[in-house]
Amino acid sequence: QVQLVESGGGLVQAGGSQRLSCAASGGIFSITGMGWYRQAPGKQRELVALITRGGSTNYADFVKGRFTISRDNFKNTVYLQMNSLKPEDTAVYYCKAVANMATFWGQGTQVTVSS
């Protein structure tokens, strides 16, 4: 079992920056990839960014050039640096980990971008 705890959400003005963190514990050595997803009210959960164990990354088109996903293997933590935030980035952001062909989710953290 992998446990994920997100932090770093909150209220930010449009054009501002925010960094989310996702700390993993439990079966961390079996994690093959981690990522960030988000879900806005009335919308489906969507992919934001992914990072593999080897460090390869993948981004949704709507965040390319603005968001950066990274990981600190010593701290078992994945980060999402969000710059140039827009009101449409407002959502609950969830951390996801894949381990032993199972998927684990964090509880989510709210990000609200005011115009």
N, C-alpha and C positions, 0 to 999 in steps of 0.2 A: 504494500500500500504506500502511496505517495500522498503526502499532505502539502497543500499549497496555501500560502497566506499572502495576499496582496496588501499593499499599502501605497500611500502617496497621492491618493485622489483628493479632490476638493474643488473649490471654486477658483476660476482663473479668468482673466479678461481676454477677449479676443486678441490674438497676436502674441500672447504670452507663452510661457513654457511651463512644463510640469514633467516630473519624472516618477514613473510608477516602478515599484519593486515587487518581486514575487519570490518569496523564500520557500524553498523546497526542503522537505524532511521525509524520513521514512526510506523507501526503496530508491534512493537517489542514484545509486550506481546502475540501475536498470533503465534510467531515463534515456531515451534516444533523441527526443526532441521536445522543445517547449515553445509556447507561443502565446500571443495576446489576441483576444477576441473582444468584440464589444457588441452591446445590444442597447439600442435606443428604444424609447417607449413606442410600442406599436409596431416595431420592426423585428426582423429575425436577427439572431446573433450572426455576426460576420467576422471573417478573419481580418486581423490588422497586420500582424507580423509573426514570422516563425524563425526559429534558430535551431539548428541541429547540434548534436553533441560535438561535431567537428567545427562548428562555428559558421556554417553556411547559413545565409539569411534569405528571407523572401518577404516581400511586402505587398500589401494591397495597393492598387494604383492610387487610391485617394490619399495615401499617406506618404508616398514616395517623395523623398526630398525634404520631408518635414519630421518624420519619426525615425528613430533608430533603436533597434533591438540589440541588446548585448547580454553577455552572461559572465558571471564571476564564478568559476568552478570551485574556487576555494571556499567561497561563502554560500555555494549552492543557491545562487540567486540570479534571476533574470531581470533585466531592467527594460523599460520602455521610455526613452527620452522623447518627449513630444514638444516640438517647437512650432511656432506660427499657428497656434491653435485657432480653430474656427468654431463658431457656435454649433455647426453641424457635427463637430466632434463630441458633443455632449452625449454621454452614454454611460452605462455601467461597463467597466472594463474587467474582463475575466482572464485569468492566467490558466493555461492548459499544459499538461505534461502527458507524454506518451511513454509508457513503460510496460515491457512484456506484453505488448499488443493490447494493453488496456489504456483507457483515457481517464485522466483525473482533472478535476476543475477546482479552482479556488472559489471563494465566496463572492468575489467581485468587489470592485471599488468604484464609487461614483465619481465621474469627472464632469463638471459643469463649466461650460465656457460661455461667459456673458458677452453680449455685443455692446 
